[in-house]
Amino acid sequence: MCLAIPGKIIEIKEDSAVIDYGSERRKARIVYGNYSIGDFAIAQGGIVIEKVPKSQVKQWIKLVKNES
């Protein structure tokens, strides 16, 4: 099983996005959907697969930091 971590899109050129995960940046291809700079997304295998609402990202960060 793989844990998909949401990151923030910081750059878009044509069908390619740069996603910032805080500790690293990765490039992923946008195959389907509308994405904008500032959106949070999950990328897997070098492909952007899903946009994630900011409220869910905040919950995920809270869970990872083990805050209550």
VOSE-888135 format. One line per field, with one value per atom (N, C-alpha, C, O): atom name; x, y, z; residue number from 1. Coordinates in steps of 0.1 Angstrom, whole numbers, padded with zeros to 4 digits. Example, Ala and Ser with C-alpha at 12.3 -4.5 7.8 and 13.67 -1.06 7.14 Angstrom:
residues 2
site	(N,CA,C,O,N,CA,C,O)
X	(0132,0123,0132,0142,0128,0137,0129,0134)
Y	(-0057,-0045,-0033,-0033,-0022,-0011,0000,0011)
Z	(0078,0078,0078,0085,0071,0071,0079,0080)
pos	(1,1,1,1,2,2,2,2)
//
This chain:
residues 68
site	(N,CA,C,O,N,CA,C,O,N,CA,C,O,N,CA,C,O,N,CA,C,O,N,CA,C,O,N,CA,C,O,N,CA,C,O,N,CA,C,O,N,CA,C,O,N,CA,C,O,N,CA,C,O,N,CA,C,O,N,CA,C,O,N,CA,C,O,N,CA,C,O,N,CA,C,O,N,CA,C,O,N,CA,C,O,N,CA,C,O,N,CA,C,O,N,CA,C,O,N,CA,C,O,N,CA,C,O,N,CA,C,O,N,CA,C,O,N,CA,C,O,N,CA,C,O,N,CA,C,O,N,CA,C,O,N,CA,C,O,N,CA,C,O,N,CA,C,O,N,CA,C,O,N,CA,C,O,N,CA,C,O,N,CA,C,O,N,CA,C,O,N,CA,C,O,N,CA,C,O,N,CA,C,O,N,CA,C,O,N,CA,C,O,N,CA,C,O,N,CA,C,O,N,CA,C,O,N,CA,C,O,N,CA,C,O,N,CA,C,O,N,CA,C,O,N,CA,C,O,N,CA,C,O,N,CA,C,O,N,CA,C,O,N,CA,C,O,N,CA,C,O,N,CA,C,O,N,CA,C,O,N,CA,C,O,N,CA,C,O,N,CA,C,O,N,CA,C,O,N,CA,C,O,N,CA,C,O,N,CA,C,O,N,CA,C,O,N,CA,C,O,N,CA,C,O)
X	(0008,0000,0009,0020,0004,0011,0004,-0008,0011,0005,0007,0018,-0004,-0004,-0005,-0014,0005,0006,0002,0008,-0007,-0010,0001,0007,0003,0012,0006,-0005,0013,0008,0014,0026,0005,0010,0016,0009,0029,0035,0039,0042,0037,0041,0033,0032,0028,0022,0027,0027,0031,0036,0029,0033,0021,0013,0007,-0003,0011,0005,0013,0012,0022,0031,0030,0029,0030,0029,0041,0046,0046,0056,0048,0041,0050,0042,0052,0062,0049,0058,0052,0041,0061,0057,0063,0062,0069,0076,0090,0099,0093,0107,0113,0125,0105,0109,0099,0087,0103,0094,0095,0106,0084,0083,0075,0066,0079,0072,0062,0066,0050,0040,0032,0030,0027,0020,0005,-0001,-0002,-0016,-0023,-0021,-0030,-0036,-0051,-0056,-0057,-0072,-0075,-0069,-0084,-0088,-0083,-0073,-0088,-0084,-0077,-0083,-0064,-0057,-0051,-0048,-0049,-0043,-0032,-0031,-0023,-0013,-0020,-0029,-0015,-0021,-0030,-0034,-0035,-0043,-0034,-0022,-0041,-0034,-0039,-0050,-0029,-0032,-0024,-0014,-0028,-0021,-0016,-0023,-0003,0003,0008,0014,0007,0012,0018,0011,0030,0036,0039,0039,0041,0044,0032,0033,0020,0007,-0001,-0003,-0006,-0016,-0029,-0035,-0033,-0045,-0058,-0069,-0056,-0067,-0064,-0054,-0074,-0074,-0079,-0089,-0072,-0076,-0081,-0073,-0092,-0097,-0087,-0082,-0085,-0076,-0080,-0071,-0093,-0097,-0092,-0089,-0092,-0087,-0072,-0067,-0065,-0051,-0047,-0038,-0055,-0053,-0055,-0047,-0065,-0068,-0057,-0053,-0052,-0041,-0028,-0022,-0025,-0013,-0015,-0005,-0026,-0029,-0027,-0022,-0032,-0031,-0016,-0012,-0009,0005,0014,0023,0010,0017,0012,0018,0002,-0004,-0009,-0008,-0016,-0022,-0037,-0043,-0042,-0056,-0064,-0076)
Y	(-0012,0000,0012,0012,0023,0035,0047,0047,0055,0067,0079,0083,0084,0096,0108,0110,0117,0129,0141,0143,0150,0162,0172,0174,0179,0190,0201,0200,0213,0225,0228,0227,0230,0233,0247,0257,0248,0261,0266,0278,0257,0261,0252,0240,0258,0250,0255,0267,0246,0249,0238,0227,0243,0234,0223,0225,0210,0199,0194,0182,0202,0198,0207,0220,0202,0209,0206,0195,0216,0214,0215,0224,0204,0203,0203,0196,0212,0215,0207,0209,0198,0190,0195,0188,0207,0212,0208,0217,0196,0191,0188,0187,0188,0185,0190,0192,0192,0195,0185,0179,0181,0171,0176,0184,0171,0175,0163,0152,0167,0157,0162,0174,0153,0156,0157,0149,0167,0169,0162,0167,0152,0144,0148,0149,0151,0154,0163,0162,0173,0182,0196,0198,0205,0219,0222,0220,0226,0229,0243,0247,0249,0263,0263,0255,0273,0275,0278,0286,0272,0273,0262,0260,0254,0242,0231,0230,0223,0212,0200,0198,0191,0179,0167,0168,0156,0143,0139,0138,0135,0130,0116,0114,0107,0094,0089,0090,0083,0078,0089,0087,0102,0113,0119,0126,0115,0120,0127,0120,0139,0145,0137,0137,0132,0124,0130,0126,0139,0144,0157,0160,0166,0179,0176,0169,0183,0180,0194,0204,0194,0207,0211,0202,0224,0229,0224,0222,0223,0218,0204,0201,0196,0182,0182,0174,0191,0192,0196,0190,0205,0209,0198,0196,0190,0178,0168,0162,0166,0156,0161,0152,0174,0179,0177,0173,0179,0178,0163,0160,0154,0140,0135,0128,0140,0136,0141,0135,0153,0159,0154,0157,0145,0139,0149,0148,0159,0169,0166,0159,0170,0168,0181,0181)
Z	(0000,0000,0000,0006,-0007,-0008,-0001,-0003,0006,0012,0003,0000,-0002,-0011,-0003,0005,-0005,0003,-0006,-0017,-0001,-0009,-0009,0002,-0020,-0021,-0027,-0033,-0027,-0032,-0046,-0048,-0056,-0070,-0070,-0066,-0073,-0073,-0087,-0089,-0097,-0111,-0120,-0118,-0131,-0142,-0155,-0158,-0164,-0177,-0186,-0185,-0195,-0204,-0196,-0188,-0198,-0191,-0179,-0176,-0174,-0163,-0151,-0153,-0139,-0127,-0118,-0118,-0111,-0100,-0087,-0084,-0079,-0066,-0055,-0055,-0046,-0034,-0022,-0018,-0017,-0005,0008,0018,0007,0019,0020,0021,0019,0020,0006,0005,-0004,-0017,-0027,-0024,-0040,-0051,-0061,-0064,-0067,-0078,-0089,-0088,-0101,-0113,-0117,-0116,-0121,-0124,-0136,-0138,-0144,-0156,-0153,-0145,-0158,-0157,-0169,-0180,-0167,-0178,-0179,-0190,-0168,-0168,-0156,-0145,-0159,-0149,-0150,-0157,-0142,-0142,-0129,-0118,-0130,-0118,-0120,-0131,-0108,-0108,-0097,-0089,-0099,-0089,-0076,-0075,-0065,-0052,-0048,-0036,-0058,-0055,-0048,-0051,-0040,-0034,-0042,-0046,-0044,-0053,-0048,-0041,-0052,-0050,-0064,-0074,-0064,-0076,-0073,-0062,-0082,-0080,-0094,-0104,-0093,-0105,-0115,-0128,-0111,-0120,-0126,-0136,-0122,-0128,-0116,-0106,-0119,-0109,-0111,-0121,-0099,-0100,-0093,-0096,-0084,-0076,-0070,-0064,-0071,-0063,-0049,-0048,-0039,-0025,-0019,-0020,-0013,-0007,0004,0012,0006,0016,0030,0038,0033,0046,0049,0060,0039,0041,0043,0050,0036,0037,0052,0058,0057,0071,0081,0090,0078,0087,0086,0096,0074,0071,0079,0085,0078,0085,0100,0107,0105,0119,0123,0134,0115,0118,0118,0127,0108,0107,0119,0124,0123,0134,0148,0158,0147,0159,0169,0181,0163,0172,0174,0166,0185,0187,0187,0189)
pos	(1,1,1,1,2,2,2,2,3,3,3,3,4,4,4,4,5,5,5,5,6,6,6,6,7,7,7,7,8,8,8,8,9,9,9,9,10,10,10,10,11,11,11,11,12,12,12,12,13,13,13,13,14,14,14,14,15,15,15,15,16,16,16,16,17,17,17,17,18,18,18,18,19,19,19,19,20,20,20,20,21,21,21,21,22,22,22,22,23,23,23,23,24,24,24,24,25,25,25,25,26,26,26,26,27,27,27,27,28,28,28,28,29,29,29,29,30,30,30,30,31,31,31,31,32,32,32,32,33,33,33,33,34,34,34,34,35,35,35,35,36,36,36,36,37,37,37,37,38,38,38,38,39,39,39,39,40,40,40,40,41,41,41,41,42,42,42,42,43,43,43,43,44,44,44,44,45,45,45,45,46,46,46,46,47,47,47,47,48,48,48,48,49,49,49,49,50,50,50,50,51,51,51,51,52,52,52,52,53,53,53,53,54,54,54,54,55,55,55,55,56,56,56,56,57,57,57,57,58,58,58,58,59,59,59,59,60,60,60,60,61,61,61,61,62,62,62,62,63,63,63,63,64,64,64,64,65,65,65,65,66,66,66,66,67,67,67,67,68,68,68,68)
//
